[in-house]
Amino acid sequence: MNSRLFFLLSGNHPTLPAAEVLAILEAEKWEYDKVSAKPKILTLNANPKCLHLVKKRAGMCEVAGSLIFQCENSEKKIINKIKQVDFSEYIDSESTFSVRVSRLFGSSEHINKMHLERELGRIIESSLPLPKVNLKHPDKQFIGIGYIDNFFFGLKKISCKTNSLKARTPKLRPELHPSTIDPLLARCFVNLSRAKANEILLDPFCGVGGILIEGGLLGCQIVGSDIDHVMINKADTNLKHYNVNEASLLIADSRMCPYDYVNSIATDPPYGHGSSTMGIRPKKLMKEFFIEVNRILSRDGHLCIASPTNLNIKSIGLDSGLNIIESHVMRVHKSLVRELVVFNKK
């Protein structure tokens, strides 16, 4: 049964964290609607059972749970709203609880955070027959989020631990390359490609294997290729270091793929800045690569790809017959802006 859910997101990027959560739900075939996405907070209607998959897969979600109410961001409105809630629906007589309030982007300065936490806790406590407050190790944690003009109040269901992702930072891998992306973004690539466990995920410009590591740890059947045999050897070393032992790695030109069918593609191709295109002009490489994508990608399969905005990857993808699902701009530095685009094949 669907209900209103909230997702407190990381601040890594204005749009990617929310897009990652939605892509996970789509990949795992969980229906959702009534989406409201803002930087750092996403709300939608879906079955709460979907949250365990978000916890397992997401790299850019911090906390998620059941949204109890949303109201104007004033203490009077918040107090009036919380008094209308039947908290016996959310906490039983045996459980302890706490209330935590956060303010996003320095907003809600007019609200005294600690005072509001105490007041909300007092109201919840007075509405229950055997209330038990435990601020350090509560069984249930209620979360209030002040966001500009809105206040969100919910019950935390999951906390997404990203320590293991951060522990796979490129500098800690046995094999390095300056152009490899960090694991949080690599995980996001995999999720935006709508990859699923036990299905084939391809990275045809795999480099030292950053995207393949994340796909493999999510249970995908990973296939990686690169035209440079040195990169393939490095990818193999990195994958084995993280116990991803079922990878298929091939020395291959992305324009002539030695396979006929994949479910998803997630890739960060070279474009001449710290990564070699082997003398091929980037735009020519992309045009010929997209012809292969259309050949090997399954019907309803997705491609997640990044490139400098001046390559106009959207037009190249559309000309090849693919459909654009979404795009996100990432400013790397003053002279380089990249666009991450998700395509699918109908």
C-alpha positions in Angstrom: 0.0 0.0 0.0 1.4 3.4 -1.0 2.0 6.2 1.4 3.9 9.5 1.5 7.6 9.0 1.9 10.5 11.5 2.4 14.2 11.2 1.4 16.8 13.5 2.9 19.5 13.7 0.3 23.2 14.6 0.2 24.3 17.9 -1.1 26.6 16.5 -3.7 24.6 17.9 -6.6 21.3 19.9 -7.0 19.5 17.2 -9.0 21.4 13.9 -9.1 20.6 12.6 -5.6 16.8 12.8 -6.3 17.2 11.3 -9.8 19.2 8.4 -8.3 16.4 7.5 -5.9 13.8 7.6 -8.7 16.0 5.5 -10.9 16.3 2.9 -8.2 12.6 2.7 -7.8 12.2 2.3 -11.6 14.9 -0.3 -11.9 13.3 -2.4 -9.1 9.8 -1.9 -10.6 8.3 0.0 -7.6 5.5 2.4 -8.7 5.5 6.0 -7.4 3.7 9.2 -8.1 3.2 12.8 -6.8 6.9 13.6 -6.8 8.2 16.8 -5.3 12.0 17.2 -5.7 14.0 20.0 -4.2 17.8 20.2 -3.5 18.4 17.8 -0.5 14.8 16.7 0.0 12.5 14.5 -2.1 8.9 13.4 -1.3 6.7 11.0 -3.2 4.0 8.4 -2.8 5.2 4.8 -2.9 5.1 1.5 -1.0 7.4 1.8 2.1 8.8 -1.6 1.3 10.8 0.0 -1.4 13.0 1.7 1.2 15.2 -1.3 1.9 16.3 -1.2 -1.8 17.1 2.5 -1.6 19.2 1.7 1.5 21.1 -1.0 -0.3 21.7 0.9 -3.6 21.7 4.6 -3.1 24.9 6.6 -2.7 23.4 10.1 -2.4 20.6 9.5 0.1 21.2 10.0 3.8 17.9 9.2 5.5 14.4 8.2 4.4 11.1 7.3 6.0 7.4 7.9 6.3 6.3 11.6 5.9 3.8 12.3 8.6 3.0 15.9 7.6 4.3 18.9 5.7 3.3 22.4 6.6 4.3 26.1 6.6 7.6 26.6 8.3 6.4 28.5 11.4 6.5 27.1 15.0 2.8 27.9 15.4 1.8 25.9 12.3 4.1 23.1 13.2 2.7 22.8 16.7 -0.9 22.9 15.5 -0.2 20.2 12.9 1.6 17.8 15.2 -1.3 18.0 17.7 -3.5 16.5 15.0 -1.4 13.4 14.6 -2.3 10.0 16.1 1.1 8.8 17.2 -0.2 5.4 18.1 0.0 4.7 14.4 3.8 5.2 14.4 5.0 4.0 17.8 3.8 1.3 20.2 3.9 1.4 24.0 7.1 -0.7 24.2 9.2 1.6 22.0 11.4 4.6 22.9 11.6 7.6 20.7 13.5 10.9 20.0 12.9 14.0 18.0 15.6 15.7 15.9 15.1 18.9 13.9 17.5 20.0 11.1 17.6 23.2 9.0 18.7 22.9 5.4 20.9 25.5 3.7 20.9 27.7 6.9 17.2 28.4 6.5 14.6 28.5 9.3 16.8 30.8 11.5 13.6 32.1 13.0 13.0 28.7 14.7 14.9 27.7 17.8 15.9 24.2 16.9 16.4 22.8 20.5 13.2 24.4 21.8 11.2 23.0 18.9 12.7 19.5 19.5 11.7 19.6 23.1 8.2 20.9 22.4 7.5 18.3 19.7 8.8 15.6 22.0 6.6 16.8 24.8 3.5 16.7 22.6 4.3 13.2 21.3 5.0 12.1 24.9 1.7 13.4 26.2 -0.2 11.7 23.5 1.1 8.2 24.3 0.0 6.0 27.3 3.5 4.8 28.2 6.0 7.3 26.6 9.7 6.6 26.8 12.1 9.2 25.5 15.6 8.0 24.7 17.8 10.6 23.0 20.8 8.4 22.5 19.5 5.1 21.3 15.8 5.4 20.5 13.7 2.6 18.9 12.0 5.3 16.7 13.3 8.6 15.6 11.1 11.4 14.4 12.7 13.9 12.1 11.8 17.5 11.4 13.3 19.3 8.4 13.1 23.0 8.0 13.5 24.0 4.3 12.9 27.7 3.4 9.1 28.1 3.7 8.3 24.4 4.3 8.6 22.1 7.3 8.6 18.3 6.8 8.0 15.9 9.7 8.5 12.2 9.4 9.5 8.9 11.0 12.9 7.7 10.0 12.8 4.2 8.5 16.3 3.8 7.0 19.7 5.4 7.3 21.9 5.0 4.3 25.5 4.4 5.4 28.0 5.5 2.7 31.2 4.8 4.7 31.9 1.8 2.6 31.5 3.8 -0.6 33.9 6.5 0.7 36.4 3.8 1.7 36.6 2.9 -2.0 37.9 6.4 -3.0 40.3 6.1 -6.0 43.4 6.9 -4.0 42.9 3.8 -1.9 42.6 1.4 -4.8 45.7 -0.7 -5.8 45.6 0.7 -9.4 45.0 4.4 -10.1 44.2 6.8 -13.0 43.6 10.5 -12.8 40.4 10.4 -14.9 38.5 7.8 -12.8 35.4 9.1 -11.1 34.7 8.8 -7.3 32.6 5.9 -6.0 29.6 8.0 -5.1 29.3 9.3 -8.7 30.1 5.8 -10.1 27.3 4.3 -8.0 25.0 7.1 -9.3 25.9 6.2 -12.9 25.0 2.5 -12.2 21.7 3.5 -10.6 20.8 6.0 -13.3 21.4 3.2 -15.9 18.5 1.3 -14.2 20.9 -1.7 -13.7 19.6 -4.7 -11.7 21.1 -7.6 -9.9 21.8 -10.6 -12.1 21.4 -8.5 -15.3 24.2 -7.5 -17.7 25.7 -4.0 -17.0 28.3 -2.9 -19.5 31.0 -0.2 -19.2 32.7 0.0 -22.7 35.2 2.6 -21.6 35.9 0.9 -18.2 39.3 2.4 -17.5 40.5 1.2 -14.1 37.0 -0.2 -13.3 35.4 2.4 -11.0 31.9 2.0 -12.4 32.3 -1.8 -12.7 33.2 -2.1 -9.0 29.9 -0.4 -8.0 27.9 -2.5 -10.4 29.5 -5.7 -9.3 28.9 -4.9 -5.6 25.2 -4.4 -6.4 25.1 -7.9 -7.9 25.1 -7.0 -11.6 26.7 -9.3 -14.2 29.3 -6.8 -15.2 31.1 -6.6 -18.5 33.9 -4.1 -19.1 36.0 -3.3 -22.1 38.7 -0.8 -23.0 40.8 -0.4 -26.0 43.9 -0.1 -23.8 45.1 -3.4 -22.4 46.9 -1.6 -19.6 43.6 -0.3 -18.3 42.0 -3.8 -18.5 44.8 -5.2 -16.4 44.4 -2.4 -13.8 40.6 -2.9 -13.8 41.1 -6.6 -13.1 43.3 -5.8 -10.2 40.9 -3.3 -8.7 37.9 -5.6 -9.1 39.6 -8.5 -7.4 40.7 -6.1 -4.6 37.0 -5.5 -3.8 36.1 -9.2 -4.3 34.3 -8.6 -7.5 35.4 -11.8 -9.1 32.8 -12.6 -11.7 33.6 -9.7 -14.2 34.1 -10.2 -17.9 36.9 -7.9 -19.1 37.8 -7.5 -22.7 40.2 -5.5 -24.8 37.9 -4.0 -27.3 37.0 -0.9 -29.4 33.7 0.6 -28.1 32.7 1.1 -31.8 32.9 -2.6 -32.5 31.6 -4.3 -29.4 32.3 -8.1 -29.2 28.8 -8.8 -27.6 25.3 -8.6 -28.9 23.1 -7.9 -25.9 23.3 -6.0 -22.6 20.6 -4.7 -20.3 22.2 -1.5 -19.2 25.2 0.7 -20.0 26.9 3.1 -17.6 30.1 4.8 -18.8 32.3 7.9 -18.6 34.1 8.0 -22.0 37.5 9.7 -22.5 37.4 13.1 -24.1 41.1 14.1 -24.2 41.5 15.8 -20.7 43.5 13.3 -18.7 42.1 10.4 -20.7 43.1 9.3 -24.2 40.8 8.9 -27.1 43.6 7.1 -29.0 43.8 9.9 -31.6 40.1 9.7 -32.5 38.1 13.0 -32.4 35.7 12.8 -29.4 32.6 13.7 -31.5 33.5 11.1 -34.1 34.1 8.5 -31.4 30.7 9.2 -29.8 28.7 9.1 -33.1 30.2 5.7 -33.9 29.8 4.5 -30.3 26.1 5.4 -30.3 25.5 3.2 -33.4 26.8 0.3 -31.4 24.7 1.2 -28.4 21.6 1.0 -30.5 22.7 -2.4 -31.7 23.5 -4.1 -28.4 21.2 -2.3 -25.8 18.1 -4.3 -24.9 14.6 -3.0 -25.6 13.7 -0.7 -22.7 17.4 -0.7 -21.7 19.1 2.5 -20.4 22.4 4.2 -21.1 23.9 6.6 -18.6 26.8 8.6 -20.1 28.7 11.8 -19.3 30.5 14.1 -21.7 31.6 17.8 -22.0 28.6 20.0 -23.0 30.4 21.1 -26.1 30.1 17.6 -27.6 26.3 17.9 -27.6 25.8 14.3 -26.6 22.0 14.8 -26.6 21.9 15.4 -30.3 24.2 12.5 -31.0 22.1 10.2 -29.0 18.8 11.4 -30.5 20.3 11.0 -34.1 21.1 7.4 -33.3 17.5 6.7 -32.5 17.6 6.7 -28.6 15.3 8.7 -26.4 16.4 11.2 -23.7 15.1 10.4 -20.2 16.9 13.0 -18.2 20.1 15.1 -18.1 22.1 16.8 -15.4 24.9 19.4 -15.6 28.1 19.0 -13.6 30.6 21.9 -13.4 34.1 20.3 -13.1 36.0 23.6 -13.2 35.8 27.0 -14.9 36.7 25.7 -18.4 34.9 22.3 -18.2 31.2 21.6 -17.8 30.0 18.1 -18.2 26.5 16.8 -18.9 25.3 13.5 -17.6 22.6 12.1 -19.9 20.3 9.1 -19.5 18.9 7.6 -22.7 16.7 4.6 -23.3 15.9 2.4 -26.2 12.3 1.8 -27.1 
